[in-house]
Amino acid sequence: MGRFNRESFIIQDKDVLRDDYQPETLEERDEELDEYAAALRPVIQGWQPNNVFLYGVTGVGKTAATHDLLEELQESAEEYDDVDLNVIELNCTGCTTSYQVAVNLVNEIRSPSHPLTTVSSPREPMSETGYQQKRIFNELYNDLESVGGTILVVLDEIDNIGSDDDILYELPRARSQLDLDVKLGVVGISNDFKFRENLSPKVKDTLCEEEILFPPYDATELQNILKHRADIALYDDVLESDVIPLCAAFSAQDSGSARQALRLLRKAADIAENDAMAGGEAKITEDHVREAEHQIQRQQVVEGMHSLTRQGQYVLLTVCQLAAEGETPERTKLIYERYREVLRNHGSEPLKRRRVHDHLSDLSLHGILRLVDSSSGRGNYNEYELDVSLSSALDALESELGELNDIRETAKRHRVLE
Ligand SMILES: Nc1ncnc2c1ncn2[C@@H]1O[C@H](COP(=O)(O)OP(=O)(O)OP(=O)(O)O)[C@@H](O)[C@H]1O
């Protein structure tokens, strides 16, 4: 048989495990969906919509819940002649200012592919630069007015605008500037808790009329979510019984994210499928999950590594050496001392301590290291440890720095690696 054929032993429909798949029901979110639906209910009453702020770590169903509920809300709204609901959605990834969000909203309303263009008169898209902010906001108000009815503006990943949050004050305030018949509500979605804390008080007052927290999933909830997906995505009887609990446990320990759990199951299924194609049994096993976790972590380090300088790689190498000796988490002061030794051995000039701290902090932003707050009789101090497995970090480092067998041997002696 050729390389490309439709034969598959494990995966019935891979799309069901993809991130953009919209499940028919959201498991384990009844409470949050009820709260969210209550916040949107004024729309159906023909009243001014609430402004809603949704927050929670990444991958916990904020976007999926929003799509589900808005679809349902739109269907319900169609049953009432006096409710003309128009939803304008914008993913704010890449918008770092309120100005950019406003321009993108204007262009979303004016986009020929947007259903709203049929109700508003066609206008030229606006350029992303060259106007005063006030002018952009005025254009936006005019466009919203021509859309008319009840308008929900959904701003996903809104934290991208950082502290430049004027739009979140201006939009809800636009209610008072628009025609009396136009009703406007803003739904803000964010996975950045600091963003919510740092919103200016005037924005908090208006945007966070209704706040809904989506907490991380625990292992039991993740198992339930995975089971429902696996039932549709995989053939019967291909899952060994410990696979879903293991995928759920890995993700619950780390982030509580359904996205992460689904990604792990998808990868494990892929590896099992390849094994089955090569004549192995048509089963996903615990070993496939462990291999999938290893590959995903390795990929994460490799991706993080693209943004690391050679010095950043040496800092990571230092933490790997300490991990191999069973010495992590380790204090930054001692990491720095060991780093100087590593650099001496590589014949390179070490950086100043401050810069090494910066590299440690970058590595933890990339999810490669984890910062541990520790305290002793002498006060609080920072410690770092690997946030990925030692073997995936070494695999990724080896592709840049050459072989690291001595660290692997040390890790085996200390029973850190098998
Ligand atoms: N309760 C759930 N039941 C079924 N699938 C879920 C559930 N929660 C999340 N998912 C799935 O997990 C993936 C991530 O969900 P979603 O994009 O809604 O997360 P999010 O909280 O919006 O994340 P981010 O903040 O990164 O945008 C999607 O594929 C979604 O279908």
PDBQT file of the ligand as one rigid body, heavy atoms in Angstrom, charges set to zero:
ROOT
HETATM    1  N1  LIG A 501     -15.680  21.871  29.907  1.00  0.00    +0.000 N 
HETATM    2  C1  LIG A 501     -15.215  21.481  28.717  1.00  0.00    +0.000 A 
HETATM    3  N2  LIG A 501     -15.789  20.445  28.062  1.00  0.00    +0.000 NA
HETATM    4  C2  LIG A 501     -15.310  20.080  26.847  1.00  0.00    +0.000 A 
HETATM    5  N3  LIG A 501     -14.274  20.666  26.228  1.00  0.00    +0.000 NA
HETATM    6  C3  LIG A 501     -13.673  21.699  26.851  1.00  0.00    +0.000 A 
HETATM    7  C4  LIG A 501     -14.109  22.161  28.119  1.00  0.00    +0.000 A 
HETATM    8  N4  LIG A 501     -13.319  23.192  28.513  1.00  0.00    +0.000 NA
HETATM    9  C5  LIG A 501     -12.438  23.378  27.534  1.00  0.00    +0.000 A 
HETATM   10  N5  LIG A 501     -12.637  22.501  26.537  1.00  0.00    +0.000 N 
HETATM   11  C6  LIG A 501     -11.840  22.404  25.300  1.00  0.00    +0.000 C 
HETATM   12  O1  LIG A 501     -10.517  22.799  25.610  1.00  0.00    +0.000 OA
HETATM   13  C7  LIG A 501      -9.977  23.635  24.578  1.00  0.00    +0.000 C 
HETATM   14  C8  LIG A 501      -9.622  24.993  25.147  1.00  0.00    +0.000 C 
HETATM   15  O2  LIG A 501     -10.818  25.670  25.553  1.00  0.00    +0.000 OA
HETATM   16  P1  LIG A 501     -11.018  27.253  25.374  1.00  0.00    +0.000 P 
HETATM   17  O3  LIG A 501     -10.338  27.730  24.120  1.00  0.00    +0.000 OA
HETATM   18  O4  LIG A 501     -12.445  27.550  25.529  1.00  0.00    +0.000 OA
HETATM   19  O5  LIG A 501     -10.185  27.756  26.632  1.00  0.00    +0.000 OA
HETATM   20  P2  LIG A 501      -9.942  29.258  27.118  1.00  0.00    +0.000 P 
HETATM   21  O6  LIG A 501     -10.191  29.244  28.576  1.00  0.00    +0.000 OA
HETATM   22  O7  LIG A 501     -10.706  30.208  26.269  1.00  0.00    +0.000 OA
HETATM   23  O8  LIG A 501      -8.379  29.387  26.852  1.00  0.00    +0.000 OA
HETATM   24  P3  LIG A 501      -7.523  30.721  26.454  1.00  0.00    +0.000 P 
HETATM   25  O9  LIG A 501      -7.574  31.612  27.653  1.00  0.00    +0.000 OA
HETATM   26  O10 LIG A 501      -6.153  30.182  26.207  1.00  0.00    +0.000 OA
HETATM   27  O11 LIG A 501      -8.165  31.294  25.236  1.00  0.00    +0.000 OA
HETATM   28  C9  LIG A 501     -11.047  23.694  23.498  1.00  0.00    +0.000 C 
HETATM   29  O12 LIG A 501     -10.774  22.696  22.558  1.00  0.00    +0.000 OA
HETATM   30  C10 LIG A 501     -12.333  23.382  24.240  1.00  0.00    +0.000 C 
HETATM   31  O13 LIG A 501     -13.268  22.783  23.379  1.00  0.00    +0.000 OA
ENDROOT
TORSDOF 0
